[in-house]
Amino acid sequence: MNDWLARYGAIALGIGIGTSAKYGLALSEGKIPSWRGIIADCLLMGMVALLALFVTDRMSLSGSSATLCASLFAISSDRVIRLIRDRFEKKVAEAEL
């Protein structure tokens, strides 16, 4: 149980911190997050958490390093998902040729 909590707890904490920072930055810039944007972020968080878990495992990160990695993914979640989607679509287009 402790291994599970140490591994996934750091990711969950990082996702929470990163998402809070993302909305804090938007509020400080005078942007009010819409319900649609908040729901979209909630739907994307599963994928963001999987990406953060993959990267932390590949880099053998744990504890605060894993939390930092996950929070960076959460802050830039829209850009990361867009990058992955664009690369996927490019690979599909290449495969169709």
C-alpha positions as CSV (number, residue, x, y, z in Angstrom):
1,M,0.0,0.0,0.0
2,N,2.8,2.4,0.8
3,D,4.5,1.8,-2.6
4,W,1.2,2.5,-4.4
5,L,0.7,5.7,-2.3
6,A,4.3,6.9,-2.9
7,R,4.1,6.3,-6.6
8,Y,0.6,7.5,-7.5
9,G,0.3,10.0,-4.6
10,A,3.2,12.1,-6.0
11,I,1.5,12.1,-9.4
12,A,-1.9,13.1,-8.0
13,L,-0.4,15.8,-5.9
14,G,1.6,17.2,-8.9
15,I,-1.5,17.1,-11.1
16,G,-3.4,19.1,-8.4
17,I,-0.7,21.6,-7.9
18,G,-0.2,22.1,-11.7
19,T,-3.9,22.5,-12.4
20,S,-4.2,25.0,-9.6
21,A,-1.2,27.0,-10.9
22,K,-2.7,26.9,-14.4
23,Y,-6.0,28.4,-13.2
24,G,-4.2,30.8,-10.9
25,L,-2.2,32.1,-13.8
26,A,-5.3,32.5,-15.9
27,L,-7.0,34.5,-13.1
28,S,-4.0,36.7,-12.6
29,E,-4.1,37.6,-16.3
30,G,-7.7,38.6,-16.0
31,K,-9.2,35.5,-17.7
32,I,-12.2,33.9,-16.1
33,P,-12.2,30.1,-16.7
34,S,-15.4,28.9,-18.2
35,W,-17.3,25.8,-17.1
36,R,-16.6,24.3,-20.5
37,G,-12.8,24.8,-20.0
38,I,-12.9,23.3,-16.5
39,I,-14.8,20.2,-17.7
40,A,-12.4,19.8,-20.6
41,D,-9.4,20.0,-18.2
42,C,-11.0,17.4,-16.0
43,L,-11.5,15.1,-18.9
44,L,-7.9,15.6,-20.0
45,M,-6.4,15.0,-16.6
46,G,-6.5,11.2,-16.9
47,M,-4.3,11.3,-20.0
48,V,-2.0,13.9,-18.5
49,A,-1.6,11.7,-15.4
50,L,-0.7,8.7,-17.6
51,L,1.9,10.7,-19.5
52,A,3.4,12.0,-16.2
53,L,3.5,8.4,-14.8
54,F,5.1,7.2,-18.0
55,V,7.8,9.9,-17.9
56,T,8.5,9.5,-14.2
57,D,8.9,5.7,-14.6
58,R,11.2,6.1,-17.7
59,M,13.3,8.6,-15.8
60,S,13.2,6.7,-12.5
61,L,11.8,9.8,-10.7
62,S,10.1,9.5,-7.3
63,G,8.9,11.8,-4.5
64,S,9.2,15.5,-5.1
65,S,10.8,15.0,-8.6
66,A,7.8,13.0,-9.7
67,T,5.5,15.7,-8.2
68,L,7.3,18.4,-10.1
69,C,7.2,16.4,-13.4
70,A,3.4,15.9,-13.0
71,S,2.8,19.5,-12.1
72,L,4.7,20.7,-15.2
73,F,2.5,18.3,-17.3
74,A,-0.6,19.7,-15.7
75,I,0.4,23.3,-16.3
76,S,1.0,22.7,-19.9
77,S,-1.7,20.0,-20.4
78,D,-3.4,21.7,-23.3
79,R,-0.1,22.1,-25.2
80,V,1.0,18.6,-24.4
81,I,-2.2,17.0,-25.6
82,R,-2.2,19.2,-28.7
83,L,1.4,18.1,-29.5
84,I,0.6,14.4,-29.1
85,R,-2.6,14.7,-31.2
86,D,-0.8,16.5,-34.0
87,R,2.0,13.9,-34.0
88,F,-0.5,11.1,-34.1
89,E,-2.4,12.7,-37.0
90,K,0.8,13.2,-38.9
91,K,1.8,9.5,-38.4
92,V,-1.7,8.4,-39.6
93,A,-1.4,10.6,-42.6
94,E,2.0,9.2,-43.4
95,A,0.7,5.6,-43.0
96,E,-2.2,6.3,-45.5
97,L,0.3,7.2,-48.2
